[in-house]
Amino acid sequence: MEHLSPARKRLLQLLKTRAPLSTRELAELLGQTRMATQQHLSALEQGGWVRHEDRKGQVGRPRRYWQLARQKEAPLFPDRHNELNLELFSALRETFGEAGMEQLLATRQQQQLARYASAMAGQQDMATRLDTLARLRTEAGYMAEWHEEAPYWWLVEHHCPICDAAQSCQALCRYELELFRALFPEWRVERATHLLQGDLRCAYRFSSPQNSSEAA
């Protein structure tokens, strides 16, 4: 990635966190002309960094939307523990079986829960709690952020540093969802989008029991 210009690095960062985006949207976010943005996109597409999808609207020509090419994400957003995780999970499963794997993941979840709960101790405001959680998750490599869309709160993780390990051990994803539910027992927490299901990011929706029952 070192050979990419600052503008192209910024463009890739935007696609990582906000894709899919149209050429016009990217140009506005970058503060550039559409022609300049299109030149960057064309060069990045030729290099295998991005790909596009044309979507038909109700009227007019189809609009082109851009997102990262998955095969290029590894050098752009490295997973610090990826290879080691895969080797460890394979060895643990072979040595201790599925029951041993479940015990390992349960222990890991309890350790995470204790660490996150300690960092959030005394915090009552939902925005403050989610801000702390997003910071902790970002430090762990998840590129997390939160926002409110009343009546819901959202935690969005744009990157997954354990994605390859989760593909071979999908219980990892289950335990992460259970972790968030344990941290916010007074809220209903659901995974709305999932990287392993082909979505661009993992997003978790927090809703109060009252709002959940009203929606039902």
N, C-alpha and C positions, 0 to 999 in steps of 0.2 A: 504493500500500500504506500510505501515511502515515495514512489515515483508519481503519485497522483497529486494534482494541484490542490491547494486549500479549498477552492470552490467545489471541486469534484468530491473531496472528502466530506465537505459539508452536505453536499447533495446525497451522498450515500448514507450519512448519518440521519438525514431527514427521512429517507426511505425506510431505514431501519425502524424508526420510531413512529412514523405516520402513514406509511404506505397502506393502501395504494393511493398514489397522487397523480394528477394529470400534469401535463407539461406546464399549463397555465398556473396551477397551484404551486408547483415547484419554483417557477420563475418569480412569483410574488413572494414566496418565503425567502428566496435567495436575494431578492432585490435586483434581479437581472431581467433582461429582455427575454422574450420567449425564444427568439432565434439563438441567443447565446446559450440558453438552457438546453435547447434541442441539440446544439452542437456537443455539449457535454454529454448528454444522454446517448447520442449516437456513438460517441467514442467509448463510453462505458459499456454500451451494449456489445460493441465489437470486441471489447476485451473480456466479455463474459461476466461483467459485474452486475448488470441489471437486465431485466426482461420486461416486456410490455404485454398488455392485453387490451384489445379494442372492445368497448362496450357500446351497444346500441342504446340510444336514448329514445324518447318518445317522438322527437322530431330531429331533423338534421342528420349530419354525418355522425358515425360512431366516434366516441371520445376515447383517446388513448390514455391508459393508466399504467403507471410504472411501479415496480417493486424490485427488491434485490433478487439476484439469482442465487438460489440456495447453495450451489457448489462453491460460491465465492465467500460465503459468510465466515468460514473458518479462519482464513488469514485476516479478515477485516475485524472480526469480533472473536478473538481466540477464547477457547474454553480451557481454563488453566489446569483443570484436573481430569480432562476427558480420557486420555489414554490410561492413566492410572486407575480411574474409576472402572473402566471396562475390564481391566485385568483383575482388579480386586473382586468385582461382582462375579466374574466367571469362576475365579478360584473359590470364593465363598460358597457359591451355589454347588460346585462340584464337591466340596468338602463337607458342607453341613446340610445341603438340600434346601428345599423351599422353606421348611420350618425355620431353619437357621437364618435364612435371608429375612424372613418376617421379623424375627427377633432382633436382628441387626437394625432394620429400618425403624422398628418401634423404639429402640434405644436412641437412635439418631434423632428421631422426632422429639423425644423427651428432652434431650440435650438442647435442641433448637428452641423448644418451648420455654425452657428455663431461661435461656439467654435472651430471647425476645421479650418475655414477660418481665424480666429484670430491667431491660432498657425502657419498657413502657410503664414501669411502676409509678403509680401516682397520677398518671395521665388519664383524665376523664373525657376530654373533648375528642370527638371522633376524628376530626381533622389532624389533631396533634398525634393521635395514636397511629393513624395511617401514614403520617409523615415519617414517624420513627420507623415503622415497618418498611416503608419504601426505601429509606436510607439503608437499613440493615440488608435488605435484599439486593440493593445496588452494590453495596460493598462486597456481596457474595457473587456478583457477576450477572445479576438478572436484569439490569437496566430498568429498574422499577420506578413507577410514578403513580400518583393517585389523583383522582378528581371526583367532584360531586356532580351528579345529574339527578336532582331531586325527583323522587324520594330515595334514590339509590346513591351509594358510594361505590367507587370502582378502584381496584388495584390492578394496574396493567404492567406486565413484565414483557419487555420487548426482546429479551434474549434469555436463553436457557443454557447455562454452562454445563448442565448434566444431560443435555438432550439425547446424545447417543446412548448414554447409560440408561436413560429412561425408556428408550426404545427396546432395550433388551430386558429391562426390569420395570414394567409399567406400574408396579406397586409404589415406586418412588413418587409418581404423580398423585396417587391416592393419599399417601402419607402427607404430602405437602398441603393438599386440600384440607385434610383433617387437622393439620397444624393451625391453619388459619381459623378453622372453626373452633378450635380449643382456645385460641387467643381472643376470639370475639364470641363468647358463648351466648350473648344476648342478641346477636344478629344471625340472620340466615345468610350463609355464605355459599355461593354457587360458582362453579367455573363456567363462564359463558362462552369463551373461545379457548382453543387448545392447540398448541403447536403440533402435537403428535396426531391431531386430527386434520392437519393440513391448513390450519389457520395461520395468520402471520404473527400472532403473539398469543400469550396466555392472558386472559382477563378474568378477574374475579369480581362478582357482583355481591355487594353487601346490602341487605334489606332488613328492616325491622320486622319482627313477627307480625305486627299489625298490618304493615304494607303488604307482606306476603299473603296474608289471608284475604286482604281486600282485592289483590290482583287475581287470586284464585276464584 
